[in-house]
Amino acid sequence: MTELPFEILVDDALAEISSAPELIELVNNRVLSLINDFEDANWRYPKFQSYLWDNIALTALSEKERSALVDQSHSSLVAAARNLRLTDNDKIGQGSEIAEVFLYGLMRHRLGALPVVPKIFYKQNVQDNAKGADSVHIVLNGDDFSLWFGEAKFYNSIADARLDAVVTSVINSLSTDKLKKENSIITNVADLDGLPIAEDLRARIKAALDNKLSIDSLKSRIHVPILLLHECSATSGATDLTEAYKAEIITAHKERAEAYFRKQIAKAGSIHKYNEIRFHLILFPVPSKKKIVDAFVQAVAFYKGQK
């Protein structure tokens, strides 16, 4: 694991940041709030873009391709860019791949997570394998493991209407059919076999993911990180990383976290053993979604043109 290059403002259980009785009871829910910094009175766009490209090979290349490109950073960027289609005509969803890459980076830096199904790679190559979670990771804890099925969005607002869409997507991804599909993808693709996992633990992971078993036995191992990259007026109006700015973001993110989890509770009745699943809401504000998306698309075009 390496140090995360962004400042953490909040990293707490929901119960610790909320006074609402119905939310204090949600002991398996956490909130993570992060921010970028400023330089010469400007939000550090280059730093953000660099973070994306530092992590892009994790999401756009298979494990076999990543291994073949060890210590060839330029080659990996070119190869990863060729797997990025970026033809999303939905303006609301545009930039979703940026959010997926960012979440992969966070999972890697925060938890040392191992990517087992690089979704952008499969989106461009095998459409059926792209359905379901936006990211799939395994986190090792000694001789045990947990499964992380991520949701990643990039919005120009996180008003209530957008939160409704996220909740619906998360709940749908936790249906028994969707979870069994994810498990079959993990065990069927070659990526799991190439990861640095002890053979006995790898065998136990595969056995636990066997679709012949009840999905109920896995619920306590499942974590759902929900990343919301979002445009933010406070961030676009700021020129320095002041305590006042940080306080404004903290207040806004706590309020949005409460709103999000209230909405999720209201729709959680369809998920058996919902309370055994751990949810992690991750919020990251940016000054301009369009500027980030445009710069990323230009970089993709550049690397696609490289030989």
LUMTORBA-777314 format. One record per residue (C-alpha): residue number from 1; residue in one letter; x, y, z. Coordinates in Angstrom, 2 decimals. Layout:
<kolnus>
 num residuo    east   north      up
 NUM       A       X       Y       Z
...
</kolnus>
This chain:
<kolnus>
 num residuo    east   north      up
   1       M    0.00    0.00    0.00
   2       T    1.15    3.55   -0.73
   3       E    0.08    6.82    0.81
   4       L   -3.15    8.32   -0.48
   5       P   -2.38   11.70   -2.13
   6       F   -5.66   13.34   -1.03
   7       E   -6.60   14.72    2.38
   8       I   -9.19   12.82    4.39
   9       L  -11.77   15.03    6.09
  10       V  -14.11   12.35    7.43
  11       D  -13.46    8.66    7.99
  12       D  -16.06    7.46   10.46
  13       A  -18.94    5.13   11.03
  14       L  -22.23    6.76   10.08
  15       A  -23.31    6.31   13.69
  16       E  -20.48    8.63   14.79
  17       I  -21.42   11.55   12.54
  18       S  -25.21   11.40   12.77
  19       S  -27.61   12.14   15.59
  20       A  -30.61   10.58   13.83
  21       P  -31.77    7.48   15.76
  22       E  -32.54    5.47   12.62
  23       L  -29.01    6.12   11.30
  24       I  -27.11    5.53   14.54
  25       E  -28.37    1.95   14.41
  26       L  -26.67    1.36   11.04
  27       V  -23.40    0.09   12.49
  28       N  -22.18   -1.39    9.19
  29       N  -22.24    1.93    7.32
  30       R  -19.23    4.23    6.99
  31       V  -18.54    7.63    5.42
  32       L  -15.28    8.71    3.80
  33       S  -14.83   12.32    2.65
  34       L  -11.71   13.36    0.71
  35       I  -10.51   16.54   -0.98
  36       N   -7.84   17.66   -3.40
  37       D   -5.72   20.72   -2.63
  38       F   -4.86   23.97   -4.45
  39       E   -1.82   25.54   -6.06
  40       D   -1.47   29.14   -7.21
  41       A   -5.12   29.69   -6.23
  42       N   -6.27   26.86   -8.52
  43       W   -7.66   23.42   -7.75
  44       R   -4.98   20.91   -8.71
  45       Y   -6.43   19.38  -11.88
  46       P   -3.05   17.93  -12.99
  47       K   -2.68   16.08   -9.69
  48       F   -6.15   14.58  -10.08
  49       Q   -5.51   13.53  -13.68
  50       S   -2.14   12.03  -12.75
  51       Y   -3.84    9.90  -10.10
  52       L   -6.23    8.55  -12.72
  53       W   -3.45    7.62  -15.11
  54       D   -1.33    6.14  -12.34
  55       N   -4.15    3.66  -11.72
  56       I   -5.61    3.17  -15.18
  57       A   -3.88   -0.13  -15.96
  58       L   -5.64   -1.75  -12.99
  59       T   -9.04   -1.19  -14.56
  60       A   -8.47   -1.34  -18.31
  61       L   -6.05   -4.27  -18.57
  62       S   -6.43   -7.89  -17.59
  63       E   -4.04   -9.34  -15.00
  64       K   -2.13  -11.12  -17.77
  65       E   -1.70   -7.85  -19.70
  66       R   -0.61   -5.98  -16.57
  67       S    2.01   -8.62  -15.79
  68       A    3.38   -8.43  -19.33
  69       L    3.84   -4.67  -18.97
  70       V    5.65   -4.53  -15.63
  71       D    7.99   -1.51  -15.50
  72       Q    6.77   -0.30  -18.89
  73       S    4.63    2.64  -17.76
  74       H    4.29    4.25  -21.19
  75       S    3.34    0.94  -22.79
  76       S    0.75    0.30  -20.10
  77       L   -0.84    3.71  -20.66
  78       V   -1.06    3.10  -24.39
  79       A   -2.50   -0.38  -23.91
  80       A   -5.00    0.81  -21.30
  81       A   -6.14    3.73  -23.46
  82       R   -6.93    1.38  -26.32
  83       N   -9.43   -0.40  -24.08
  84       L  -11.28    2.84  -23.27
  85       R  -14.23    3.41  -25.55
  86       L  -15.64    6.57  -23.91
  87       T  -18.65    6.78  -26.21
  88       D  -21.24    7.32  -23.48
  89       N  -23.89    9.66  -24.92
  90       D  -25.66    9.96  -21.57
  91       K  -24.54   13.37  -20.30
  92       I  -25.57   12.51  -16.72
  93       G  -23.50    9.31  -16.74
  94       Q  -20.60   10.71  -18.75
  95       G  -17.35   10.27  -16.89
  96       S  -18.37    7.00  -15.24
  97       E  -15.09    5.39  -16.26
  98       I  -13.21    8.20  -14.49
  99       A  -15.08    7.33  -11.30
 100       E  -14.32    3.63  -11.76
 101       V  -10.60    4.30  -12.15
 102       F  -10.61    6.60   -9.13
 103       L  -12.34    3.96   -6.99
 104       Y   -9.81    1.34   -8.05
 105       G   -7.05    3.70   -6.91
 106       L   -8.71    4.27   -3.54
 107       M   -9.21    0.55   -3.00
 108       R   -5.58   -0.09   -3.81
 109       H   -4.17    2.68   -1.61
 110       R   -6.55    2.42    1.33
 111       L   -6.92   -1.33    1.62
 112       G   -4.27   -2.97   -0.50
 113       A   -7.17   -4.52   -2.42
 114       L   -6.53   -6.96   -5.24
 115       P   -8.51   -6.30   -8.44
 116       V  -10.06   -9.55   -9.59
 117       V  -12.33   -8.36  -12.40
 118       P  -11.08   -5.19  -14.15
 119       K  -14.50   -4.00  -15.32
 120       I  -13.40   -1.46  -17.91
 121       F  -11.39   -4.20  -19.61
 122       Y  -14.39   -6.50  -19.73
 123       K  -16.77   -3.71  -20.76
 124       Q  -14.73   -3.20  -23.89
 125       N  -14.23   -6.89  -24.59
 126       V  -17.05   -9.06  -23.23
 127       Q  -20.23   -7.11  -22.63
 128       D  -21.92   -9.73  -20.44
 129       N  -19.07   -9.58  -17.93
 130       A  -19.46   -5.82  -17.52
 131       K  -22.90   -5.98  -15.95
 132       G  -23.25   -5.65  -12.20
 133       A  -20.77   -3.92   -9.92
 134       D  -18.44   -1.21  -11.28
 135       S  -15.47   -2.77   -9.52
 136       V  -14.75   -6.12   -7.90
 137       H  -11.94   -6.56   -5.39
 138       I  -10.77   -9.07   -2.85
 139       V   -9.22   -7.77    0.37
 140       L   -7.05  -10.22    2.28
 141       N   -6.95  -10.19    6.07
 142       G   -4.42  -12.77    7.19
 143       D   -5.83  -16.10    6.10
 144       D   -9.32  -14.67    5.56
 145       F  -10.86  -12.47    2.87
 146       S  -13.69  -10.07    2.07
 147       L  -15.41   -9.22   -1.23
 148       W  -15.82   -5.60   -2.35
 149       F  -18.41   -4.86   -5.02
 150       G  -18.05   -1.17   -5.87
 151       E  -20.41    1.45   -7.28
 152       A  -18.77    4.50   -8.90
 153       K  -20.53    7.61  -10.20
 154       F  -19.43   11.03  -11.47
 155       Y  -22.23   13.60  -11.24
 156       N  -22.54   17.34  -11.65
 157       S  -24.79   17.29   -8.59
 158       I  -25.56   15.01   -5.66
 159       A  -29.01   16.40   -5.02
 160       D  -31.67   13.98   -3.84
 161       A  -32.75   12.95   -7.35
 162       R  -29.23   11.71   -8.13
 163       L  -29.02    9.86   -4.82
 164       D  -32.22    7.99   -5.71
 165       A  -30.55    6.63   -8.85
 166       V  -27.47    5.51   -6.91
 167       V  -29.55    3.73   -4.28
 168       T  -31.52    1.90   -6.96
 169       S  -28.31    0.79   -8.67
 170       V  -26.77   -0.44   -5.40
 171       I  -29.87   -2.36   -4.33
 172       N  -30.19   -3.97   -7.76
 173       S  -26.54   -5.05   -7.69
 174       L  -27.18   -6.97   -4.46
 175       S  -29.89   -9.23   -5.80
 176       T  -29.07  -12.92   -5.53
 177       D  -28.89  -13.29   -9.32
 178       K  -26.44  -10.38   -9.68
 179       L  -24.21  -11.58   -6.85
 180       K  -24.09  -15.11   -8.24
 181       K  -23.21  -13.66  -11.64
 182       E  -20.33  -11.67  -10.12
 183       N  -19.08  -14.75   -8.28
 184       S  -19.12  -16.84  -11.44
 185       I  -17.15  -14.14  -13.28
 186       I  -14.54  -14.02  -10.51
 187       T  -14.03  -17.78  -10.57
 188       N  -14.17  -18.17  -14.36
 189       V  -11.75  -15.45  -15.50
 190       A   -8.02  -16.11  -15.18
 191       D   -7.26  -12.97  -13.13
 192       L   -7.80  -14.64   -9.76
 193       D   -5.22  -17.32  -10.57
 194       G   -2.58  -14.69  -11.36
 195       L   -2.91  -12.69   -8.14
 196       P   -0.41  -13.07   -5.27
 197       I   -2.60  -15.24   -3.04
 198       A   -1.51  -18.33   -1.13
 199       E   -2.78  -21.43   -2.91
 200       D   -4.78  -22.74    0.04
 201       L   -6.49  -19.35    0.48
 202       R   -7.16  -19.12   -3.27
 203       A   -8.82  -22.53   -3.11
 204       R  -10.98  -21.47   -0.15
 205       I  -12.02  -18.26   -1.97
 206       K  -13.09  -20.26   -5.01
 207       A  -14.95  -22.74   -2.81
 208       A  -16.77  -19.92   -1.00
 209       L  -17.81  -18.39   -4.33
 210       D  -19.19  -21.66   -5.68
 211       N  -22.69  -20.89   -6.98
 212       K  -23.92  -24.21   -5.65
 213       L  -23.72  -22.67   -2.17
 214       S  -26.33  -20.29   -0.76
 215       I  -25.43  -16.64   -1.30
 216       D  -26.54  -16.07    2.31
 217       S  -23.27  -17.52    3.57
 218       L  -21.34  -14.74    1.80
 219       K  -23.33  -11.72    2.96
 220       S  -21.11  -11.07    5.99
 221       R  -18.05  -10.94    3.69
 222       I  -19.53   -8.36    1.30
 223       H  -18.55   -4.69    1.36
 224       V  -20.01   -2.11   -1.00
 225       P  -17.88    1.04   -1.55
 226       I  -20.05    3.72   -3.17
 227       L  -17.96    6.48   -4.73
 228       L  -19.61    9.78   -5.63
 229       L  -17.30   12.12   -7.49
 230       H  -19.33   15.29   -7.73
 231       E  -19.23   18.86   -8.90
 232       C  -19.27   21.28   -5.96
 233       S  -19.88   25.03   -5.91
 234       A  -17.85   25.46   -2.71
 235       T  -14.88   23.82   -4.41
 236       S  -15.22   25.84   -7.62
 237       G  -15.31   29.03   -5.55
 238       A  -12.32   28.18   -3.36
 239       T   -8.72   29.21   -3.99
 240       D   -7.01   27.74   -0.94
 241       L   -7.31   24.79    1.41
 242       T   -8.61   26.86    4.32
 243       E  -10.21   25.56    7.50
 244       A  -13.42   27.35    6.52
 245       Y  -13.51   25.51    3.18
 246       K  -12.83   22.16    4.86
 247       A  -15.59   22.80    7.40
 248       E  -18.05   23.62    4.61
 249       I  -17.25   20.37    2.79
 250       I  -17.49   18.32    5.98
 251       T  -20.92   19.76    6.78
 252       A  -22.19   19.20    3.24
 253       H  -20.86   15.64    3.04
 254       K  -22.31   14.63    6.39
 255       E  -25.71   15.95    5.32
 256       R  -25.54   14.13    1.98
 257       A  -24.42   10.91    3.71
 258       E  -27.44   11.03    6.00
 259       A  -29.73   11.69    3.04
 260       Y  -28.20    8.83    1.07
 261       F  -28.48    6.20    3.79
 262       R  -32.06    7.22    4.65
 263       K  -32.96    6.55    1.02
 264       Q  -31.10    3.24    1.00
 265       I  -32.85    2.06    4.16
 266       A  -36.20    2.75    2.51
 267       K  -35.37    0.35   -0.34
 268       A  -33.37   -2.26    1.54
 269       G  -36.30   -4.54    2.36
 270       S  -35.77   -6.61   -0.75
 271       I  -32.24   -7.65    0.31
 272       H  -32.10  -10.64    2.65
 273       K  -29.51  -10.22    5.43
 274       Y  -29.04   -6.60    4.40
 275       N  -27.69   -5.71    7.86
 276       E  -24.76   -8.08    7.42
 277       I  -23.46   -6.18    4.38
 278       R  -21.09   -3.27    5.00
 279       F  -21.55   -0.06    3.01
 280       H  -18.93    2.66    2.56
 281       L  -20.07    6.00    1.08
 282       I  -17.11    7.89   -0.41
 283       L  -17.49   11.55   -1.39
 284       F  -15.01   13.62   -3.39
 285       P  -15.80   17.17   -4.62
 286       V  -14.46   18.71   -7.84
 287       P  -14.87   22.23   -9.23
 288       S  -15.88   21.24  -12.78
 289       K  -16.92   17.84  -14.07
 290       K  -16.72   19.01  -17.69
 291       K  -13.13   20.18  -17.38
 292       I  -12.06   16.84  -15.89
 293       V  -13.94   14.77  -18.47
 294       D  -12.63   16.85  -21.38
 295       A   -9.02   16.57  -20.19
 296       F   -9.36   12.82  -19.67
 297       V  -10.88   12.27  -23.12
 298       Q   -8.05   14.29  -24.69
 299       A   -5.47   12.22  -22.85
 300       V   -7.13    9.00  -23.98
 301       A   -7.07   10.23  -27.58
 302       F   -3.37   11.09  -27.22
 303       Y   -2.38    7.68  -25.84
 304       K   -4.51    5.87  -28.41
 305       G   -2.45    7.59  -31.07
 306       Q    0.83    6.40  -29.60
 307       K    2.69    3.41  -31.03
</kolnus>
